Amino acid sequence: MSAYPNQEINFARLLTVEQLKKYVENQKNSPKVETLPR
């Protein structure tokens, strides 16, 4: 995996973006939930 650090970083960034999208959707669907456990 360390042979392609840039691809790993890009994948991690994509994953983070997807998690953020899901987080925002969850916030819209459940306004009473303030934070997500990490």
C-alpha positions in Angstrom: 0.0 0.0 0.0 2.9 2.4 0.8 4.0 1.9 -2.8 1.1 4.2 -3.9 0.8 6.8 -1.1 -1.0 9.4 -3.3 -3.7 6.9 -4.3 -4.1 6.0 -0.6 -4.5 9.6 0.3 -7.0 10.2 -2.5 -9.0 7.1 -1.5 -9.0 8.3 2.2 -10.1 11.7 1.1 -12.9 10.2 -1.0 -13.9 8.1 2.0 -14.0 11.1 4.2 -16.2 13.0 1.7 -18.6 10.1 1.5 -18.7 10.0 5.3 -19.3 13.7 5.4 -22.2 13.4 3.0 -23.8 10.6 5.1 -23.2 12.7 8.2 -25.0 15.7 6.6 -27.9 13.5 5.4 -28.2 12.0 8.9 -28.2 15.6 10.4 -31.1 16.5 8.0 -33.0 13.3 8.7 -32.4 13.4 12.5 -32.0 17.0 13.7 -32.0 15.9 17.3 -28.7 14.1 16.8 -25.9 16.7 17.3 -22.7 14.7 16.9 -21.5 11.4 15.5 -19.3 9.2 17.7 -15.8 8.7 16.2 
